[in-house]
Amino acid sequence: RVGNSGGILGPDLTSLLARRNLEDIRGAVRDPDMTITSGYDTVIVETNSGESIPGVLRNIDAFSVQLVSREQQLLAFRRHQLTNIEQPDTSLMPAYSAADLSENQLLDVLNYIQSISSGVAQ
């Protein structure tokens, strides 16, 4: 997401450098499970009908679970609708190896993030 454009699943890239440096971002792209930023914890719920739904946890309490699905939908479940709630120590973000995203392509992504953080591109 950049400002108000894009999905709700991931962080706003315009303010990302205020929280993380470029090396941290590089590491997160290559191995997102290394450090999962608070607010982006993965949850997998299984409904009474047997459907397994992964997403980013938004809220969990004694009565309900709210998550954002991979399809960018905010979903809410009452606990009695679920047979299982799993909170794995893995990121929903896929890892991008050098075979998936070359070093030059990764540098382009980092340069773009740097440019929108300083207000150059929008």
GROMACS elastic network, one bead per residue, 0.5 to 0.9 nm:
[ bonds ]
;  ai    aj funct       b0    kb
    1     4     6  0.70155   500
    1     5     6  0.56457   500
    1     7     6  0.56213   500
    1     8     6  0.69832   500
    1     9     6  0.82970   500
    1    10     6  0.66179   500
    1    11     6  0.63372   500
    1    13     6  0.59351   500
    1    14     6  0.80733   500
    2     5     6  0.52662   500
    2     6     6  0.63430   500
    2     7     6  0.88866   500
    2    11     6  0.85169   500
    2    12     6  0.54305   500
    2    13     6  0.53499   500
    2    14     6  0.56483   500
    2    15     6  0.87538   500
    2   116     6  0.80967   500
    2   122     6  0.78603   500
    3     6     6  0.79930   500
    3    12     6  0.61806   500
    3    13     6  0.75144   500
    3    14     6  0.63068   500
    3    15     6  0.86219   500
    3   122     6  0.87517   500
    4     7     6  0.86603   500
    4    12     6  0.84226   500
    6    12     6  0.88813   500
    7    10     6  0.70130   500
    7    72     6  0.62694   500
    8    11     6  0.75705   500
    8    12     6  0.85793   500
    8    68     6  0.76744   500
    8    72     6  0.60717   500
    8    73     6  0.83478   500
    8    74     6  0.88716   500
    9    40     6  0.82898   500
    9    55     6  0.83982   500
    9    56     6  0.70155   500
    9    68     6  0.62733   500
    9    69     6  0.75137   500
    9    70     6  0.71664   500
    9    71     6  0.85164   500
    9    72     6  0.58669   500
    9    73     6  0.86041   500
   10    13     6  0.85565   500
   10    40     6  0.75853   500
   10    56     6  0.88320   500
   10    93     6  0.85797   500
   11    14     6  0.88134   500
   11    15     6  0.84458   500
   11    16     6  0.72699   500
   11    40     6  0.84356   500
   12    15     6  0.60440   500
   12    16     6  0.64444   500
   13    17     6  0.78363   500
   13   113     6  0.63515   500
   13   116     6  0.75755   500
   13   117     6  0.73753   500
   14    17     6  0.75950   500
   14    18     6  0.87781   500
   14   113     6  0.69856   500
   14   114     6  0.83954   500
   14   115     6  0.87644   500
   14   116     6  0.54789   500
   14   118     6  0.81442   500
   14   119     6  0.81028   500
   15    18     6  0.54771   500
   15    19     6  0.72766   500
   15   116     6  0.84988   500
   15   117     6  0.60025   500
   16    19     6  0.54929   500
   16    20     6  0.60895   500
   16    21     6  0.82355   500
   16    25     6  0.87056   500
   16   113     6  0.77967   500
   16   114     6  0.89468   500
   16   117     6  0.73511   500
   17    21     6  0.56561   500
   17    22     6  0.72380   500
   17    25     6  0.86842   500
   17   113     6  0.78307   500
   17   114     6  0.72998   500
   17   117     6  0.65858   500
   18    21     6  0.78051   500
   18   117     6  0.82542   500
   20    23     6  0.81925   500
   20    24     6  0.60598   500
   20    25     6  0.67186   500
   21    24     6  0.53525   500
   21    25     6  0.64245   500
   21    26     6  0.87829   500
   22    25     6  0.50051   500
   22    26     6  0.60895   500
   22    27     6  0.85899   500
   22   110     6  0.67505   500
   22   113     6  0.87784   500
   22   114     6  0.81853   500
   23    27     6  0.61662   500
   23    28     6  0.85447   500
   24    27     6  0.50943   500
   24    28     6  0.61136   500
   24    29     6  0.87011   500
   24    35     6  0.88325   500
   25    29     6  0.62274   500
   25    30     6  0.87051   500
   25   110     6  0.77553   500
   26    29     6  0.52756   500
   26    30     6  0.64232   500
   26    31     6  0.85730   500
   26   106     6  0.74938   500
   26   107     6  0.85807   500
   26   110     6  0.74718   500
   27    30     6  0.51770   500
   27    31     6  0.57741   500
   27    32     6  0.71762   500
   27    34     6  0.77499   500
   27    35     6  0.87394   500
   28    31     6  0.50786   500
   28    33     6  0.74396   500
   28    34     6  0.68770   500
   28    35     6  0.70029   500
   28    36     6  0.83126   500
   28    93     6  0.89997   500
   28    95     6  0.79601   500
   29    32     6  0.57846   500
   29    93     6  0.83320   500
   29    94     6  0.80145   500
   29    95     6  0.60074   500
   29    96     6  0.58987   500
   29    97     6  0.83013   500
   29   106     6  0.83448   500
   30    94     6  0.86467   500
   30    95     6  0.52303   500
   30    97     6  0.56577   500
   30    98     6  0.79512   500
   30   101     6  0.88947   500
   31    34     6  0.57039   500
   31    35     6  0.82841   500
   31    94     6  0.81623   500
   31    95     6  0.52742   500
   31    96     6  0.73251   500
   31    97     6  0.82039   500
   32    35     6  0.64038   500
   32    36     6  0.67889   500
   32    90     6  0.77254   500
   32    91     6  0.58330   500
   32    92     6  0.82308   500
   32    93     6  0.63141   500
   32    94     6  0.69696   500
   32    95     6  0.59125   500
   32    96     6  0.87462   500
   33    36     6  0.61492   500
   33    89     6  0.72286   500
   33    91     6  0.51586   500
   33    92     6  0.86010   500
   33    93     6  0.83245   500
   33    94     6  0.89428   500
   33    95     6  0.81788   500
   34    90     6  0.83452   500
   34    91     6  0.86309   500
   35    90     6  0.89902   500
   35    91     6  0.85174   500
   36    39     6  0.85103   500
   36    40     6  0.66151   500
   36    41     6  0.67155   500
   36    42     6  0.89773   500
   36    89     6  0.81390   500
   36    90     6  0.75971   500
   36    91     6  0.63765   500
   37    40     6  0.57095   500
   37    41     6  0.73468   500
   38    41     6  0.65695   500
   39    56     6  0.79019   500
   39    57     6  0.72249   500
   39    58     6  0.70307   500
   40    56     6  0.55569   500
   40    57     6  0.66152   500
   40    58     6  0.80083   500
   40    91     6  0.76893   500
   40    92     6  0.82773   500
   41    55     6  0.83965   500
   41    56     6  0.55608   500
   41    57     6  0.55827   500
   41    58     6  0.83073   500
   41    87     6  0.75029   500
   41    88     6  0.81949   500
   41    89     6  0.77857   500
   41    90     6  0.78770   500
   41    91     6  0.68324   500
   41    92     6  0.80129   500
   42    54     6  0.71405   500
   42    55     6  0.57618   500
   42    57     6  0.58163   500
   42    67     6  0.87956   500
   42    86     6  0.84516   500
   42    87     6  0.59085   500
   42    88     6  0.63065   500
   42    89     6  0.73381   500
   42    90     6  0.65975   500
   42    91     6  0.58873   500
   42    92     6  0.59045   500
   43    53     6  0.82608   500
   43    54     6  0.57686   500
   43    55     6  0.55031   500
   43    56     6  0.59033   500
   43    57     6  0.55578   500
   43    67     6  0.74917   500
   43    85     6  0.70260   500
   43    86     6  0.56549   500
   43    88     6  0.66653   500
   43    92     6  0.87083   500
   44    52     6  0.66478   500
   44    53     6  0.54781   500
   44    55     6  0.63245   500
   44    56     6  0.85399   500
   44    57     6  0.87494   500
   44    84     6  0.80593   500
   44    85     6  0.59161   500
   44    86     6  0.50733   500
   44    87     6  0.64142   500
   44    88     6  0.78824   500
   45    51     6  0.80771   500
   45    52     6  0.57119   500
   45    53     6  0.52922   500
   45    54     6  0.64303   500
   45    55     6  0.84145   500
   45    65     6  0.86119   500
   45    77     6  0.89875   500
   45    82     6  0.67548   500
   45    83     6  0.77863   500
   45    84     6  0.57414   500
   45    86     6  0.62878   500
   45    87     6  0.87374   500
   46    49     6  0.79928   500
   46    50     6  0.59685   500
   46    51     6  0.54637   500
   46    53     6  0.63078   500
   46    54     6  0.87774   500
   46    81     6  0.86793   500
   46    82     6  0.55960   500
   46    83     6  0.56324   500
   46    84     6  0.50811   500
   46    85     6  0.65129   500
   46    86     6  0.84872   500
   47    50     6  0.52543   500
   47    51     6  0.52561   500
   47    52     6  0.65598   500
   47    53     6  0.80151   500
   47    77     6  0.86938   500
   47    81     6  0.58709   500
   47    83     6  0.57192   500
   47    84     6  0.72696   500
   48    51     6  0.74684   500
   48    80     6  0.83106   500
   48    81     6  0.56642   500
   48    82     6  0.52521   500
   48    83     6  0.55374   500
   48    84     6  0.86802   500
   49    81     6  0.86742   500
   49    82     6  0.85536   500
   49    83     6  0.88052   500
   50    82     6  0.88238   500
   50    83     6  0.80744   500
   53    69     6  0.72246   500
   53    70     6  0.88254   500
   54    67     6  0.83185   500
   54    68     6  0.84493   500
   54    69     6  0.62396   500
   54    70     6  0.71938   500
   54    92     6  0.78759   500
   55    67     6  0.56523   500
   55    68     6  0.52114   500
   55    70     6  0.59354   500
   55    71     6  0.89088   500
   55    72     6  0.88632   500
   55    92     6  0.69223   500
   56    66     6  0.86513   500
   56    67     6  0.53158   500
   56    68     6  0.51602   500
   56    69     6  0.65930   500
   56    70     6  0.81502   500
   56    91     6  0.86641   500
   56    92     6  0.71179   500
   57    60     6  0.74828   500
   57    65     6  0.77682   500
   57    66     6  0.62895   500
   57    68     6  0.66488   500
   57    69     6  0.89589   500
   57    87     6  0.86192   500
   58    65     6  0.77863   500
   58    66     6  0.53402   500
   58    68     6  0.69448   500
   58    74     6  0.86478   500
   59    64     6  0.79158   500
   59    65     6  0.57683   500
   59    66     6  0.50512   500
   59    67     6  0.69155   500
   60    63     6  0.78319   500
   60    64     6  0.58360   500
   60    66     6  0.63400   500
   60    67     6  0.86996   500
   61    64     6  0.55517   500
   61    65     6  0.66077   500
   61    79     6  0.89443   500
   62    65     6  0.85814   500
   62    79     6  0.76863   500
   63    77     6  0.86470   500
   63    78     6  0.58394   500
   63    79     6  0.55214   500
   63    80     6  0.80506   500
   64    76     6  0.70502   500
   64    77     6  0.55290   500
   64    79     6  0.50587   500
   64    80     6  0.84168   500
   65    75     6  0.82498   500
   65    76     6  0.57617   500
   65    77     6  0.53127   500
   65    78     6  0.64692   500
   65    79     6  0.68505   500
   65    85     6  0.86781   500
   66    74     6  0.70571   500
   66    75     6  0.55821   500
   66    77     6  0.64027   500
   66    78     6  0.88519   500
   67    73     6  0.80823   500
   67    74     6  0.57673   500
   67    75     6  0.53709   500
   67    76     6  0.65670   500
   67    77     6  0.87691   500
   68    71     6  0.78302   500
   68    72     6  0.58017   500
   68    73     6  0.53351   500
   68    75     6  0.60984   500
   68    76     6  0.88832   500
   69    72     6  0.52357   500
   69    73     6  0.52544   500
   69    74     6  0.65165   500
   69    75     6  0.70798   500
   70    73     6  0.73933   500
   70    92     6  0.82445   500
   71    74     6  0.89624   500
   77    80     6  0.81702   500
   77    81     6  0.64027   500
   77    82     6  0.74276   500
   78    81     6  0.55032   500
   78    82     6  0.72842   500
   79    82     6  0.53675   500
   79    83     6  0.80877   500
   79    84     6  0.88648   500
   79    85     6  0.87734   500
   80    83     6  0.76237   500
   82    85     6  0.72204   500
   87    90     6  0.84292   500
   88    91     6  0.81352   500
   90    93     6  0.86186   500
   91    94     6  0.73639   500
   91    95     6  0.89188   500
   95   100     6  0.87348   500
   96    99     6  0.76952   500
   96   100     6  0.53997   500
   96   101     6  0.58844   500
   96   102     6  0.89291   500
   97   100     6  0.51339   500
   97   101     6  0.60841   500
   97   102     6  0.78003   500
   98   101     6  0.50330   500
   98   103     6  0.64159   500
   98   106     6  0.87474   500
   99   102     6  0.62636   500
  101   104     6  0.80832   500
  101   105     6  0.58940   500
  101   106     6  0.62587   500
  102   105     6  0.50685   500
  102   106     6  0.61509   500
  102   107     6  0.85650   500
  103   106     6  0.50096   500
  103   107     6  0.61269   500
  103   108     6  0.86311   500
  104   107     6  0.50004   500
  104   108     6  0.62553   500
  104   109     6  0.87613   500
  105   109     6  0.63849   500
  105   110     6  0.87366   500
  106   109     6  0.50334   500
  106   110     6  0.62315   500
  106   111     6  0.85533   500
  107   111     6  0.59831   500
  107   112     6  0.84459   500
  108   111     6  0.50588   500
  108   112     6  0.60957   500
  108   113     6  0.86454   500
  109   112     6  0.50817   500
  109   113     6  0.62594   500
  109   114     6  0.86228   500
  110   113     6  0.50836   500
  110   114     6  0.61436   500
  110   115     6  0.85819   500
  111   115     6  0.60661   500
  111   116     6  0.87102   500
  112   115     6  0.50043   500
  112   116     6  0.62512   500
  112   117     6  0.84745   500
  112   121     6  0.76524   500
  113   116     6  0.53624   500
  113   117     6  0.60819   500
  113   118     6  0.87028   500
  114   117     6  0.51191   500
  114   118     6  0.63624   500
  114   119     6  0.87025   500
  114   120     6  0.86432   500
  115   118     6  0.52990   500
  115   119     6  0.62172   500
  115   120     6  0.50564   500
  115   121     6  0.57161   500
  115   122     6  0.86502   500
  116   120     6  0.55736   500
  116   122     6  0.61992   500
  117   120     6  0.76342   500
  117   121     6  0.84488   500
  118   121     6  0.81877   500
  119   122     6  0.70446   500
